[in-house]
Amino acid sequence: MATSAVMQTVLATPVSGNLLKNQSRVCHLFPATYVPRLRGGAGKRVQCKAELDDQKSTAEKNSARNQKASRKFFEVFAFSGPAPERINGRLAMIGFVAAMAVELSKGQDLLSQISNGGASWFLGTSILLSVASLIPLFKGVSAESRSEGVMTSDAEMVNGRFAMLGLVALACTEYFSGTTLL
């Protein structure tokens, strides 16, 4: 540590044309031939790349939160738009929880739940949740701008994806086994 401090002080101060003036200061560390001569551009600023990347990502997150979502129908419903995956994920989360609750309470598998009046409940719930999800999007409010803390829009997307996979796994398991999961 002491060597590093000495090296920094030696290298940070410009060396004059006459080395004898500075020899008393550095002669106990280096011979006069090893004292470097610093040129005019020696006072450059060095910044860590990781800090710059952190600053950029923070600025990008803040600008994404402050941006307004698109209000155009085709941009909202585009393949990479905010509506399709978010709505499907929300419906899958509700559907998975409802399917497991009915299976636990009545002992019906997923196919019999849908055929015994579940299709109308599914259709009504789908319309209600889709409209409720689309109203803020068409007003220009993005989900990223409203998410804070633990309940973020990214967490909702991940949970929706797992719910979609859970529904497919539940249907396949019950189909191939011929019985209810629980």
Residue, then its C-alpha position, 0 to 999 in steps of 0.5 A: m500500500a505504501t509503495s502504491a501511494v509513493m508510485q502515485t505521487v511520483l507518477a502524478t507530479p510532472v518531472s521538470g527538464n532538470l532531474l536534479k531538482n526532483q532527485s532529492r525527493v525520489c533518489h531513495l526509491f529510484p535512480a534518476t534514469y528511472v523517473p518517468r517523464l510525463r507528457g502534456g496529456a498525463g492528467k487523463r481521467v479514468q472511470c470504471k466501465a462497470e460504473l458507467d454500465d450501472q449509470k446507463s442501466t439506471a438511466e434506461k430504467n428511469s426513461a422506460r418508466n417515464q415513457k408513455a405506452s403506445r395507444k395504437f391498436f396494432e402496436v398494443f397487440a403486436f407480437s412483441g407488444p405489451a398486451p398479448e403475453r401480459i393478458n395471457g399470463r393473467l388469464a393463466m394465473i387465474g385459470f390455474v388457481a381456479a382449476m386447482a381449487v375446483e379440483l381440490s373441492k369437487g375432484q373434477d379434472l380440467l376437461s370435466q371442469i370445462s365441459n360442466g359449465g366452465a366454458s362460460w365462466f372462462l369466456g366471461t372471465s377472459i373478456l372481463l380481464s382482457v378489457a380491464s388489462l387493455i384500458p390502461l394500455f390504450k390510455g397510454v399507461s405502461a405496466e413498467s411505469r406502475s410497478e414498484g417494489v416486489m410486485t414488478s411487471d417483470a415478476e408478473m410476466v415470469n409468474g404468468r409464464f409459469a402459470m401457462l406452463g402449469l396449465v399445459a402440464l396439468a392438462c397433459t398430466e390429467y389426459f395421459s394419466g386419466t385421473t385428476l392430479l390431486 
